[in-house]
């Protein structure tokens, strides 16, 4: 199997934002990835589409591979060097602003062809549940609503005793 690599370095978008788009296309075929990137409304989608097209051109021209027979093997987004700037704040202080940069590595690989074995997609038939299956399902029972109880006997006397201690009243 032939692997084709392409790199995009110093992309001036934070790696966390580029990874959101990269997760959409990782492991997909070329056609699916291009379609996903064309309809993704993120700033990182356009540079990743250009990188993907560059990798396809490398595969086509350098290795004579068919673009329809390729898929994205790996797509990693790493952090590059940060440029640091300062923003003046109150009372003469300053806060640091980090302008983050991404390095993107893309690897394409050929789809493996099986040797003369054709795979069939078997559709599962939806069967209506039988009478026995309907009976076996546990039925939900409603819980009885609890009514608050009034204190009686000794419990009532303890509550009154506590109130007496709190307010220090003597009741005869």
C-alpha positions in Angstrom: 0.0 0.0 0.0 1.3 3.4 -1.0 1.0 6.3 1.5 1.0 9.9 0.4 1.8 12.7 2.8 1.1 16.5 2.7 1.9 19.1 5.3 0.5 22.5 6.1 2.7 24.5 8.4 2.2 27.9 10.2 -1.6 28.1 9.6 -2.6 31.1 11.6 -5.7 29.5 13.2 -5.6 28.0 16.7 -5.1 24.2 16.7 -8.3 23.7 18.8 -10.4 25.3 16.1 -8.7 23.4 13.3 -9.2 20.0 15.1 -13.0 20.6 15.0 -12.9 20.5 11.2 -10.2 17.8 11.1 -12.4 15.4 13.1 -15.1 15.7 10.5 -13.0 14.2 7.7 -10.6 11.8 9.4 -11.0 8.3 8.0 -13.3 9.2 5.2 -12.8 8.7 1.4 -11.6 11.6 -0.7 -15.1 12.4 -2.2 -16.7 12.4 1.2 -14.0 14.6 2.7 -14.2 17.1 -0.1 -18.0 17.3 0.2 -17.8 17.7 3.9 -15.2 20.5 3.7 -17.1 22.3 0.9 -20.2 22.6 3.1 -18.5 23.3 6.5 -18.9 26.9 7.7 -15.6 27.2 9.6 -12.5 29.3 8.8 -10.3 26.2 8.9 -12.3 24.3 6.2 -10.8 26.2 3.3 -7.1 25.6 4.2 -7.8 22.0 4.9 -9.5 21.6 1.5 -6.5 23.1 -0.2 -4.2 20.7 1.7 -6.4 17.7 0.7 -6.3 18.8 -2.9 -2.6 19.1 -2.7 -2.2 15.6 -1.3 -4.5 14.3 -4.1 -2.3 16.0 -6.7 0.8 14.5 -5.1 -0.7 11.0 -5.3 -1.8 11.5 -8.9 1.4 13.0 -10.3 4.2 11.5 -8.2 2.8 8.0 -7.5 0.2 7.5 -10.4 -2.5 6.6 -7.9 -6.3 6.8 -8.7 -7.9 9.6 -6.5 -11.1 7.6 -6.3 -9.2 4.8 -4.6 -7.8 6.9 -1.7 -8.9 7.6 1.8 -7.6 9.7 4.7 -5.4 7.5 6.9 -4.4 10.1 9.4 -4.9 13.8 10.0 -3.1 15.4 12.9 -3.2 19.0 14.0 -0.2 20.1 16.1 0.6 23.3 17.8 3.2 25.6 16.3 5.1 28.5 17.8 3.1 31.2 19.5 3.7 34.9 18.8 3.3 36.9 22.0 1.8 40.4 22.1 0.8 42.6 25.0 -2.4 44.5 25.6 -2.4 47.5 28.0 -4.8 47.2 30.9 -5.8 49.3 33.9 -3.3 50.8 36.3 -0.3 50.4 34.0 -0.5 46.6 33.8 -0.4 44.5 30.7 -1.9 41.2 29.7 -0.3 38.7 27.3 -2.0 37.8 24.1 -0.9 34.5 22.4 -1.4 34.3 18.7 -1.5 30.6 18.1 -0.3 28.7 15.0 -1.2 25.2 13.7 0.8 22.5 11.8 -1.4 20.1 10.0 -0.1 16.7 8.7 -2.3 14.7 6.3 -1.6 11.1 5.1 -3.6 9.4 2.4 -3.6 5.7 1.6 -5.1 3.4 -1.0 -8.2 1.4 -0.2 -7.3 -2.3 0.1 -8.9 -4.4 -2.6 -10.2 -7.8 -1.7 -9.0 -10.8 -3.8 -12.1 -11.9 -5.8 -14.4 -12.0 -2.8 -17.4 -9.8 -3.1 -19.2 -8.7 0.0 -22.9 -8.4 0.1 -24.8 -5.9 2.2 -27.5 -7.7 4.0 -30.5 -5.7 5.0 -32.1 -6.5 8.3 -35.8 -7.2 8.1 -38.0 -5.3 10.5 -40.3 -7.8 12.1 -43.3 -6.7 14.2 -43.1 -7.9 17.7 -45.0 -11.1 18.4 -47.6 -11.5 21.1 -45.2 -13.2 23.5 -42.6 -10.4 23.2 -45.3 -7.9 24.0 -46.4 -9.7 27.1 -42.8 -10.2 28.4 -42.1 -6.4 28.5 -42.5 -5.1 32.0 -45.2 -2.6 32.4 -44.6 0.6 34.2 -46.4 0.9 37.5 -47.3 4.2 39.1 -45.8 4.9 42.5 -48.3 5.7 45.2 -48.2 9.4 46.2 -47.2 9.8 49.8 -49.2 12.0 52.0 -47.5 14.0 54.8 -48.3 12.5 58.2 -49.2 14.5 61.2 -47.1 13.9 64.3 -48.8 12.0 67.0 -47.9 10.8 70.5 -44.4 11.1 71.7 -43.1 12.7 68.4 -45.4 15.7 69.0 -44.2 16.1 72.6 -40.5 16.1 71.5 -41.2 18.9 69.0 -42.9 20.9 71.6 -40.1 20.3 74.0 -37.5 21.6 71.5 -39.5 24.7 70.8 -39.7 25.3 74.6 -35.9 25.1 74.9 -35.4 27.5 72.1 -37.6 30.2 73.3 -37.0 29.5 77.1 -40.6 29.8 78.0 -42.2 28.1 80.9 -45.6 26.8 80.1 -47.7 25.2 82.8 
